[in-house]
């Protein structure tokens, strides 16, 4: 058992319920057990496995199972319990849960000393037919399987694929798709549809410049300032955002990456405790993409921020339950961010946003960061804080 500063336990065994088995929830689970191995932990998540969602674009090269960790394995490894269920909280009802210290899940009473809400964000979806895919489809089947099945089913003289959305997820999938098509010697054309003038607009200008140059080199067509309307049989319907003029292009398949939809965002204080009616709830914490901390730390919707918040609230839950009750504020800032452009290329920033790195150095940084999380899931914590 590792030593947590300022933590002297009062009671023998804490009961902690974690809602959401994503990056924040798993980081909290492992951190709790690192410092208090006898903690009674229940994870509530409707899925049957933890998904390393930042790796899904790699399923054009590797099996999807490489990026899934069944909750049954997590139960066996860490001695926790997983309940397959969804829980949604309405505004103003958390105080009631704080007072009762219990949830009703699948007609079962689940008691807790502390509750951590780490339910994450949903990815925006659009109504679609058989010729449209979204990120959710890649959580069920590998990209290589999905695209191979589609290419074999839609045999045409001229095939074209439209990727909609030039954020980090869309760009990473775009380049993996292009290189997958090359490997299987498919002549399908690939294009990117994006609502803004620049891709990756939340990052330094160097990201857009590098990505667009690589798109040009790889013969990926780009339609900026263009809104997606719908995909129908053999055509994609679009609109120019400046003129509002609608037009269509030949498109056999559209793959939508419309970004994340934040709903039920829980505002928390600097220690991760949820604020309701302008007062912190001492025994209810939030972490991950569903949380916004009133602190100096980063609230970006990234796996790294989710992991840091999850680890912080785990430490603060233990400290709050102990004798001193001295909590730690959230001060983490991103030290970099990398977007992969296939198996051998990437673009990112390191230390400061003005320090843009590309190619193999950027890819190496990304692999190191992802390996660090893989070690954490395996029970080896190499994070400094």
Secondary structure, DSSP 4 states (H G I P E B T S, - for coil): -PPPTT--BSSS--EEEEE--SHHHHHHHHHHHHH-TT-EEEEE-SSSEEE-GGGGGGGGTS-GGGGEEEHHHHHHHH--EEE-------TT-HHHHHHHTEEEETTEEEE-SEEEE----EEP-----TTEEEHHHHTTS-HHHHHHHHHHHS--SS-EEEEE--SHHHHHHHHHHHHHHHHTT---EEEEE-SSSSSSTTS-HHHHHHHHHHHHHTT-EEE-SEEEEEEETTEEEEEETTT--EEEEE-SEEEE---EE--SPEEE-TTSEEEETTEEEEEEEE-STTEEESSSS---SSHHHHHHHHHHHHHHHHHHHBSS-----------EEEEE-STT-EEEEESSTT-EEEHHHHHHHHHHHHHHHHHHHTT------
